[in-house]
Amino acid sequence: MSNTRKWRAKDRTTKPNSRQKRNGLFLDEHPACQACGEPSEETHHRLPADHPDRHEWKHMTALCRDCHVEVHR
């Protein structure tokens, strides 16, 4: 699995790229994990990486780290 807990624990850059900005804005609007209610930390894209609408908010979910790892299992 490419999204390991070790990778997720890395500090975020001080100069975020557009993906990090978009995901940060989404998490600001969705502060609670949509699966368990804990504070959200990551965004999950429900569409495949090559789908043109992948980054629309209606196709994204705010999740805590544990729930995001579980989704990818």
N, C-alpha and C positions, 0 to 999 in steps of 0.2 A: 504494500500500500504506500502510495507516495505521500499521503498526509499523515505523517506520524506525529505522535505527541511531542517528540523531541524537536521536530521542525516547528510545530506550533508554539513552542515555548520560547523561540527566538524573539529578541527585541525587534520591534517594528522600526523601520527607518524614520529619520527625522524629516526627510523630504519624501512624502508619500507619492506614489505614482497614481495615475488616474483610476486604476482598479481599486487601490487602497482608499482613495478619496470616496469613490462611489460606494464601496462597501461600508466605509465609516459613516457616511450620510444615512445609509439604510439602517445601520445599527443604532444611530442616534434616534431615528424615528420608531424603531422597534427594540426597546431596551430589555424586553423579557424574551427568553427562549420560547419559541412557539410550540415546543414539544413538552417541556416540563415546567416552565415558568421561572426558572433560575435566570440570573442576568445573562443576556446574550453576549457572545464574544466573537462569533463568526457568522458569515453568510453562506448559505447553501444554495447553489443554482440547480433548480429542478430540471433544466433542459440540458442537452448535451453541449459540449464545448463548441461545436461548430454550428450551432443553431443561431440564426441572426437575432432572435428576440431574447437570447439568454440573459442579458443584463437588464431587462425590464423588471421593475420591482414586483410586478404581479407574478413573476416566475422565480422569485427568490424567497428564502425563508431565513429568519434570524434564529440561530441555535447557540446553545452553550457548547463548549468543546466536547464534553462527553457525548451529547446527543449527535453532534456532527460526526464524530468518530463512529458512532453506532449506525448512522445512516449509510456510511460508506463500507460497512462490513458486509 
